[in-house]
């Protein structure tokens, strides 16, 4: 099991206690590219999902973490199916 898979499982088990640093490194490990942001928010895009833009604020709420997890699941499906 790779580090990114372990990190993903840890975040899935407890989405309430996630550091911004862990979430950003997970997003980048799955191929997302930073596209700037304003103020305390950072935006990420994925080449396989051009219509999706992830926003990661400084103060993480569970809703943001769940949105990131759902998007990562979509990326994993794309990777599995080609």
C-alpha positions as CSV (number, residue, x, y, z in Angstrom):
1,X,0.0,0.0,0.0
2,X,1.4,3.4,-1.0
3,X,1.7,6.5,1.1
4,X,-1.1,8.2,-0.8
5,X,-3.4,5.3,-0.2
6,X,-2.6,5.2,3.5
7,X,-3.2,9.0,3.7
8,X,-6.5,8.6,1.8
9,X,-7.7,5.9,4.1
10,X,-6.8,7.9,7.2
11,X,-8.8,10.9,5.8
12,X,-11.7,8.7,4.9
13,X,-11.9,7.3,8.4
14,X,-11.8,10.7,10.1
15,X,-12.7,13.7,7.8
16,X,-13.2,16.0,10.8
17,X,-9.5,16.0,11.8
18,X,-7.6,16.7,8.6
19,X,-4.8,19.1,8.3
20,X,-4.6,21.4,5.3
21,X,-1.1,20.2,4.6
22,X,-2.2,16.5,4.5
23,X,-5.2,17.4,2.2
24,X,-3.0,19.4,-0.2
25,X,-0.3,16.7,-0.4
26,X,-3.0,14.1,-1.1
27,X,-4.6,16.2,-3.9
28,X,-1.2,16.8,-5.5
29,X,-0.3,13.1,-5.2
30,X,-3.4,12.3,-7.3
31,X,-2.3,14.6,-10.1
32,X,-4.0,17.9,-9.3
33,X,-2.2,21.1,-10.3
34,X,-2.3,24.3,-8.3
35,X,-4.1,27.1,-10.1
36,X,-3.7,30.0,-7.7
37,X,-6.4,31.3,-5.5
38,X,-7.3,34.4,-3.6
39,X,-6.6,35.2,0.0
40,X,-6.6,32.1,2.2
41,X,-8.0,29.8,-0.5
42,X,-6.0,27.6,-2.9
43,X,-7.5,26.2,-6.1
44,X,-6.6,23.0,-7.9
45,X,-7.5,21.5,-11.3
46,X,-7.0,18.0,-12.7
47,X,-6.2,17.4,-16.4
48,X,-8.6,14.5,-16.5
49,X,-11.5,16.5,-15.0
50,X,-11.3,20.0,-16.6
51,X,-14.8,20.9,-15.4
52,X,-13.9,20.4,-11.7
53,X,-12.2,23.0,-9.6
54,X,-11.3,22.2,-6.0
55,X,-11.0,25.0,-3.5
56,X,-9.1,24.3,-0.3
57,X,-9.5,27.1,2.3
58,X,-7.3,27.6,5.3
59,X,-10.1,26.7,7.8
60,X,-11.1,23.2,6.6
61,X,-14.6,22.0,7.2
62,X,-15.9,18.5,6.7
63,X,-17.8,19.5,3.5
64,X,-14.6,20.6,1.8
65,X,-12.8,17.3,2.8
66,X,-15.8,15.2,1.5
67,X,-15.8,17.2,-1.8
68,X,-12.0,16.4,-2.2
69,X,-12.6,12.7,-1.5
70,X,-15.4,12.5,-4.0
71,X,-13.3,14.1,-6.7
72,X,-10.4,11.8,-5.9
73,X,-12.7,8.8,-6.3
74,X,-13.6,10.2,-9.8
75,X,-9.9,10.5,-10.7
76,X,-9.3,6.9,-9.6
77,X,-12.1,5.7,-11.8
78,X,-10.7,7.5,-14.8
79,X,-7.2,6.0,-14.0
80,X,-8.7,2.5,-13.8
81,X,-10.8,2.7,-17.0
82,X,-8.2,4.5,-19.1
